[in-house]
Amino acid sequence: MDDNQVRERLTQVEEAVRRAGDVLTRMREDNDRLRREVKRLEDERRQVVSQVDAILRDIAKLDLAGG
């Protein structure tokens, strides 16, 4: 391998490393975004469960009062 081939290969490797770094940055950003979304959905789920529980308690009270 002559010097030109080595330089060309080194340039290719450097470019591949740069692209990999860019991909990693995007993946970290996506991961952060997805973690926030999961947290939001977990919070929303807890709220819905609480609302359903309250509705079921109200229905149970109606059944007791009416029955």
URMO-V772987 format. One record per pair of residues at least 24 apart in sequence whose C-alpha atoms are under 10 Angstrom apart, sorted by the first residue. I is the first residue (numbers start at 1). J is the second residue. D is the distance in whole Angstrom. If there is no record, write none. Layout:
BEGIN
i & j & d
I & J & D
I & J & D
END
This chain:
BEGIN
none
END
